[in-house]
Amino acid sequence: MKLESVPEALSRLDGWVNSLANMLPRPVRADVITGGFVWRFEKEGLEVLLLAKVVRISSALGAAWELANLGYTTESSALLRLVDDFAEEIRFMAEARIEGRETKAQTDFREQFFREPPRTPDEFLEQENKHYVSRREMKKASKRLAEKAGQDGGLLDRTSSFISYGLNQYIHGTYGSAMDLYHGRLHRFMVRGLDGQPKTNTLAFVGSKATGVLHAVELVAILYGASVVATEIRSFLMEADPDLPRS
């Protein structure tokens, strides 16, 4: 996506996300045993899960853009890893809606998603030993969807895995990700933000991820039957990203 289109994309995402949210019953207050309350949907299912992922992917993209503009290139890149994860999860669970049935892995993921977090160390240890759906399992769904659309699922899988590996370096604070912040001429680690080419490169990377985020939200809009939102996203993408096919 063209850099000049990203701020508008973020602004319009706000409206698109909340348009999808308005198609569901309003969340209600749920009392917390330790006091206070949290907001929850009364009926928790696939539609709520997909909305939650749309909310998080949109928020993460906006934060990555702001951090990149401030020169926090490594932190922005770490958030883009989350963006990729949320997009993968959206495709993974969208497949269940498209196929009209869930695989065991999709059922496990849905149930784990709505499970309340542990409230004590003992509950935490009990849940820690449970099997969670792996990223490799989720990528199988993306591969299947790509192949049904006539794309090279194997190439998509290899490419996305390699990109995830690269972004993982920022999540885990590798040697290289730390040295990315070193300024040779100034002999300083730029812990308050970089400028110049590193910043420009990161902004461009956020722009490329923005296209993927809009595709993910568009997919959810289609599954929701929100044709107006889906059409608006598609029209925006065709203008904002000159590399998209025009067919």
C-alpha positions as a Markdown table, in Angstrom:
| # | Residue | x | y | z |
|---|---|---|---|---|
| 1 | Met | 0.0 | 0.0 | 0.0 |
| 2 | Lys | 1.2 | 3.5 | -0.8 |
| 3 | Leu | 2.6 | 5.2 | 2.3 |
| 4 | Glu | 0.3 | 8.2 | 1.8 |
| 5 | Ser | -2.7 | 5.9 | 1.9 |
| 6 | Val | -1.9 | 4.3 | 5.3 |
| 7 | Pro | -3.3 | 7.1 | 7.6 |
| 8 | Glu | -6.6 | 7.0 | 5.7 |
| 9 | Ala | -6.6 | 3.2 | 5.8 |
| 10 | Leu | -6.2 | 3.4 | 9.6 |
| 11 | Ser | -8.9 | 6.0 | 9.9 |
| 12 | Arg | -11.4 | 4.0 | 7.8 |
| 13 | Leu | -10.5 | 0.8 | 9.6 |
| 14 | Asp | -12.0 | 2.4 | 12.8 |
| 15 | Gly | -15.3 | 2.8 | 11.0 |
| 16 | Trp | -15.2 | -0.6 | 9.3 |
| 17 | Val | -14.4 | -2.5 | 12.5 |
| 18 | Asn | -17.2 | -0.8 | 14.4 |
| 19 | Ser | -19.7 | -1.4 | 11.6 |
| 20 | Leu | -18.9 | -5.1 | 12.0 |
| 21 | Ala | -19.3 | -4.9 | 15.8 |
| 22 | Asn | -22.7 | -3.2 | 15.4 |
| 23 | Met | -23.9 | -6.3 | 13.6 |
| 24 | Leu | -23.6 | -8.3 | 16.9 |
| 25 | Pro | -25.6 | -7.8 | 20.1 |
| 26 | Arg | -23.9 | -5.3 | 22.4 |
| 27 | Pro | -21.4 | -6.7 | 25.0 |
| 28 | Val | -22.7 | -6.8 | 28.6 |
| 29 | Arg | -21.0 | -6.5 | 31.9 |
| 30 | Ala | -19.7 | -9.7 | 33.5 |
| 31 | Asp | -18.8 | -9.7 | 37.1 |
| 32 | Val | -15.3 | -10.7 | 38.1 |
| 33 | Ile | -15.0 | -12.9 | 41.2 |
| 34 | Thr | -12.2 | -10.7 | 42.5 |
| 35 | Gly | -14.3 | -7.6 | 42.1 |
| 36 | Gly | -15.3 | -5.2 | 39.3 |
| 37 | Phe | -16.4 | -6.3 | 35.9 |
| 38 | Val | -15.3 | -7.0 | 32.3 |
| 39 | Trp | -17.1 | -6.6 | 29.0 |
| 40 | Arg | -18.2 | -9.8 | 27.3 |
| 41 | Phe | -20.6 | -10.9 | 24.6 |
| 42 | Glu | -23.4 | -13.1 | 26.0 |
| 43 | Lys | -23.2 | -15.5 | 23.0 |
| 44 | Glu | -19.6 | -16.4 | 22.4 |
| 45 | Gly | -19.0 | -18.1 | 19.1 |
| 46 | Leu | -17.2 | -17.9 | 15.8 |
| 47 | Glu | -18.5 | -14.5 | 14.9 |
| 48 | Val | -17.3 | -13.0 | 18.1 |
| 49 | Leu | -13.9 | -14.7 | 17.8 |
| 50 | Leu | -13.5 | -13.2 | 14.3 |
| 51 | Leu | -14.5 | -9.7 | 15.5 |
| 52 | Ala | -12.0 | -9.9 | 18.3 |
| 53 | Lys | -9.2 | -10.8 | 15.9 |
| 54 | Val | -10.3 | -7.9 | 13.6 |
| 55 | Val | -10.2 | -5.5 | 16.6 |
| 56 | Arg | -6.7 | -6.7 | 17.6 |
| 57 | Ile | -5.2 | -6.7 | 14.1 |
| 58 | Ser | -6.5 | -3.2 | 13.4 |
| 59 | Ser | -5.2 | -1.8 | 16.7 |
| 60 | Ala | -1.8 | -3.5 | 16.3 |
| 61 | Leu | -1.4 | -2.1 | 12.8 |
| 62 | Gly | -2.1 | 1.4 | 14.0 |
| 63 | Ala | 0.4 | 1.1 | 16.9 |
| 64 | Ala | 3.0 | -0.2 | 14.5 |
| 65 | Trp | 2.5 | 2.8 | 12.2 |
| 66 | Glu | 2.8 | 5.3 | 15.1 |
| 67 | Leu | 5.9 | 3.6 | 16.5 |
| 68 | Ala | 7.5 | 3.6 | 13.0 |
| 69 | Asn | 6.8 | 7.3 | 12.6 |
| 70 | Leu | 8.5 | 7.9 | 16.0 |
| 71 | Gly | 11.6 | 5.9 | 14.8 |
| 72 | Tyr | 11.0 | 2.9 | 17.0 |
| 73 | Thr | 11.7 | 0.5 | 14.2 |
| 74 | Thr | 12.3 | -2.6 | 16.2 |
| 75 | Glu | 9.2 | -2.2 | 18.3 |
| 76 | Ser | 7.1 | -1.5 | 15.3 |
| 77 | Ser | 8.5 | -4.7 | 13.6 |
| 78 | Ala | 7.7 | -6.7 | 16.8 |
| 79 | Leu | 4.0 | -5.6 | 16.5 |
| 80 | Leu | 4.0 | -6.6 | 12.8 |
| 81 | Arg | 4.7 | -10.1 | 14.0 |
| 82 | Leu | 1.4 | -9.9 | 16.0 |
| 83 | Val | -0.3 | -8.6 | 12.9 |
| 84 | Asp | 0.8 | -11.7 | 11.0 |
| 85 | Asp | -0.4 | -13.9 | 13.8 |
| 86 | Phe | -3.8 | -12.3 | 13.9 |
| 87 | Ala | -4.2 | -12.5 | 10.1 |
| 88 | Glu | -3.3 | -16.2 | 10.3 |
| 89 | Glu | -5.9 | -16.8 | 13.0 |
| 90 | Ile | -8.5 | -15.0 | 11.0 |
| 91 | Arg | -7.9 | -17.2 | 7.9 |
| 92 | Phe | -7.7 | -20.3 | 10.1 |
| 93 | Met | -11.2 | -19.8 | 11.6 |
| 94 | Ala | -12.7 | -18.2 | 8.5 |
| 95 | Glu | -12.1 | -21.6 | 6.8 |
| 96 | Ala | -14.4 | -23.2 | 9.3 |
| 97 | Arg | -17.2 | -20.7 | 8.3 |
| 98 | Ile | -16.5 | -21.2 | 4.6 |
| 99 | Glu | -16.6 | -25.0 | 4.9 |
| 100 | Gly | -19.5 | -25.1 | 7.3 |
| 101 | Arg | -17.7 | -27.3 | 9.7 |
| 102 | Glu | -14.7 | -27.1 | 12.1 |
| 103 | Thr | -11.7 | -29.3 | 12.2 |
| 104 | Lys | -10.6 | -30.6 | 15.6 |
| 105 | Ala | -7.9 | -28.0 | 15.6 |
| 106 | Gln | -10.4 | -25.2 | 14.9 |
| 107 | Thr | -12.7 | -26.4 | 17.6 |
| 108 | Asp | -9.8 | -26.5 | 20.1 |
| 109 | Phe | -8.8 | -23.0 | 19.1 |
| 110 | Arg | -12.3 | -21.6 | 19.6 |
| 111 | Glu | -12.7 | -23.3 | 22.9 |
| 112 | Gln | -9.3 | -22.1 | 24.2 |
| 113 | Phe | -10.0 | -18.6 | 23.0 |
| 114 | Phe | -13.1 | -18.2 | 25.1 |
| 115 | Arg | -11.6 | -20.0 | 28.2 |
| 116 | Glu | -11.3 | -17.6 | 31.1 |
| 117 | Pro | -7.6 | -17.1 | 32.2 |
| 118 | Pro | -6.4 | -18.8 | 35.4 |
| 119 | Arg | -7.0 | -16.9 | 38.6 |
| 120 | Thr | -4.4 | -18.7 | 40.8 |
| 121 | Pro | -0.9 | -20.2 | 40.2 |
| 122 | Asp | -2.3 | -23.7 | 40.5 |
| 123 | Glu | -4.9 | -23.0 | 37.8 |
| 124 | Phe | -2.1 | -21.6 | 35.7 |
| 125 | Leu | 0.1 | -24.7 | 36.0 |
| 126 | Glu | -2.9 | -26.9 | 35.2 |
| 127 | Gln | -3.7 | -24.9 | 32.0 |
| 128 | Glu | 0.0 | -24.6 | 31.0 |
| 129 | Asn | 0.2 | -28.4 | 30.5 |
| 130 | Lys | -2.7 | -28.4 | 28.0 |
| 131 | His | -2.0 | -28.6 | 24.2 |
| 132 | Tyr | -2.5 | -25.4 | 22.2 |
| 133 | Val | -3.1 | -25.2 | 18.5 |
| 134 | Ser | 0.2 | -24.7 | 16.7 |
| 135 | Arg | 1.0 | -22.0 | 14.1 |
| 136 | Arg | 2.0 | -24.9 | 11.8 |
| 137 | Glu | -1.6 | -26.3 | 12.1 |
| 138 | Met | -3.0 | -22.8 | 11.3 |
| 139 | Lys | -0.9 | -22.4 | 8.3 |
| 140 | Lys | -2.4 | -25.6 | 6.8 |
| 141 | Ala | -5.7 | -23.7 | 6.6 |
| 142 | Ser | -4.1 | -20.8 | 4.7 |
| 143 | Lys | -2.5 | -23.3 | 2.3 |
| 144 | Arg | -5.8 | -25.0 | 1.7 |
| 145 | Leu | -7.7 | -21.7 | 1.1 |
| 146 | Ala | -4.9 | -20.5 | -1.3 |
| 147 | Glu | -5.0 | -23.7 | -3.3 |
| 148 | Lys | -8.8 | -23.6 | -3.6 |
| 149 | Ala | -8.4 | -20.1 | -5.0 |
| 150 | Gly | -6.0 | -21.4 | -7.6 |
| 151 | Gln | -2.8 | -20.1 | -5.9 |
| 152 | Asp | 0.4 | -21.9 | -5.0 |
| 153 | Gly | -0.3 | -22.9 | -1.4 |
| 154 | Gly | 3.2 | -24.3 | -1.0 |
| 155 | Leu | 4.9 | -21.0 | -2.0 |
| 156 | Leu | 2.5 | -19.0 | 0.3 |
| 157 | Asp | 3.4 | -21.3 | 3.2 |
| 158 | Arg | 7.2 | -21.1 | 2.6 |
| 159 | Thr | 7.1 | -17.3 | 2.1 |
| 160 | Ser | 4.9 | -16.6 | 5.2 |
| 161 | Ser | 7.0 | -18.9 | 7.3 |
| 162 | Phe | 10.2 | -17.1 | 6.3 |
| 163 | Ile | 8.7 | -13.6 | 7.0 |
| 164 | Ser | 7.5 | -14.8 | 10.4 |
| 165 | Tyr | 11.0 | -16.1 | 11.1 |
| 166 | Gly | 12.4 | -12.7 | 10.3 |
| 167 | Leu | 9.9 | -10.8 | 12.5 |
| 168 | Asn | 10.6 | -13.3 | 15.3 |
| 169 | Gln | 14.0 | -11.7 | 15.6 |
| 170 | Tyr | 12.4 | -8.6 | 17.0 |
| 171 | Ile | 10.1 | -10.4 | 19.3 |
| 172 | His | 13.0 | -12.4 | 20.9 |
| 173 | Gly | 15.5 | -9.5 | 21.0 |
| 174 | Thr | 18.2 | -11.2 | 19.0 |
| 175 | Tyr | 21.7 | -9.8 | 18.7 |
| 176 | Gly | 20.9 | -8.5 | 15.2 |
| 177 | Ser | 17.8 | -6.7 | 16.3 |
| 178 | Ala | 19.8 | -4.9 | 19.0 |
| 179 | Met | 22.6 | -3.9 | 16.6 |
| 180 | Asp | 20.0 | -2.5 | 14.2 |
| 181 | Leu | 19.7 | 0.4 | 16.7 |
| 182 | Tyr | 23.5 | 1.2 | 16.6 |
| 183 | His | 24.5 | 4.4 | 14.8 |
| 184 | Gly | 28.1 | 4.0 | 13.7 |
| 185 | Arg | 28.9 | 7.7 | 12.9 |
| 186 | Leu | 27.5 | 8.8 | 16.3 |
| 187 | His | 28.7 | 5.7 | 18.2 |
| 188 | Arg | 25.4 | 5.5 | 19.9 |
| 189 | Phe | 22.5 | 3.0 | 20.3 |
| 190 | Met | 19.5 | 4.9 | 19.3 |
| 191 | Val | 17.1 | 3.7 | 22.0 |
| 192 | Arg | 14.9 | 6.8 | 21.6 |
| 193 | Gly | 14.2 | 6.2 | 17.9 |
| 194 | Leu | 16.0 | 6.0 | 14.5 |
| 195 | Asp | 15.7 | 8.3 | 11.6 |
| 196 | Gly | 16.7 | 8.1 | 7.9 |
| 197 | Gln | 16.6 | 4.9 | 5.9 |
| 198 | Pro | 15.8 | 2.4 | 8.7 |
| 199 | Lys | 12.7 | 4.5 | 9.6 |
| 200 | Thr | 11.7 | 4.8 | 5.9 |
| 201 | Asn | 12.1 | 1.0 | 5.4 |
| 202 | Thr | 10.0 | 0.2 | 8.5 |
| 203 | Leu | 7.2 | 2.6 | 7.3 |
| 204 | Ala | 7.2 | 0.9 | 4.0 |
| 205 | Phe | 6.9 | -2.5 | 5.7 |
| 206 | Val | 4.0 | -1.3 | 7.8 |
| 207 | Gly | 2.4 | -0.1 | 4.5 |
| 208 | Ser | 2.8 | -3.6 | 3.0 |
| 209 | Lys | 1.2 | -5.2 | 6.0 |
| 210 | Ala | -1.7 | -2.7 | 5.9 |
| 211 | Thr | -2.8 | -4.3 | 2.6 |
| 212 | Gly | -2.9 | -7.7 | 4.3 |
| 213 | Val | -4.9 | -6.3 | 7.3 |
| 214 | Leu | -7.5 | -4.9 | 5.0 |
| 215 | His | -7.8 | -8.2 | 3.1 |
| 216 | Ala | -8.4 | -9.9 | 6.5 |
| 217 | Val | -11.1 | -7.5 | 7.5 |
| 218 | Glu | -12.6 | -7.7 | 4.1 |
| 219 | Leu | -12.8 | -11.5 | 4.5 |
| 220 | Val | -14.6 | -11.2 | 7.8 |
| 221 | Ala | -17.0 | -8.6 | 6.3 |
| 222 | Ile | -17.8 | -11.1 | 3.6 |
| 223 | Leu | -18.4 | -13.9 | 6.1 |
| 224 | Tyr | -20.6 | -11.5 | 8.1 |
| 225 | Gly | -22.7 | -10.6 | 5.0 |
| 226 | Ala | -21.6 | -7.0 | 5.4 |
| 227 | Ser | -21.5 | -6.3 | 1.7 |
| 228 | Val | -21.2 | -2.5 | 2.1 |
| 229 | Val | -18.1 | -2.8 | 4.3 |
| 230 | Ala | -16.6 | -5.4 | 2.0 |
| 231 | Thr | -17.2 | -3.3 | -1.1 |
| 232 | Glu | -15.7 | -0.2 | 0.5 |
| 233 | Ile | -12.6 | -2.1 | 1.6 |
| 234 | Arg | -12.1 | -3.6 | -1.9 |
| 235 | Ser | -12.6 | -0.1 | -3.6 |
| 236 | Phe | -10.1 | 1.5 | -1.2 |
| 237 | Leu | -7.6 | -1.3 | -1.8 |
| 238 | Met | -7.8 | -0.9 | -5.6 |
| 239 | Glu | -6.9 | 2.8 | -5.2 |
| 240 | Ala | -4.4 | 2.5 | -2.4 |
| 241 | Asp | -2.3 | -0.4 | -3.6 |
| 242 | Pro | -1.3 | -0.2 | -7.3 |
| 243 | Asp | 0.2 | -3.7 | -7.2 |
| 244 | Leu | -3.1 | -5.4 | -6.7 |
| 245 | Pro | -4.5 | -7.3 | -9.7 |
| 246 | Arg | -7.3 | -5.4 | -11.4 |
| 247 | Ser | -9.3 | -8.3 | -12.5 |
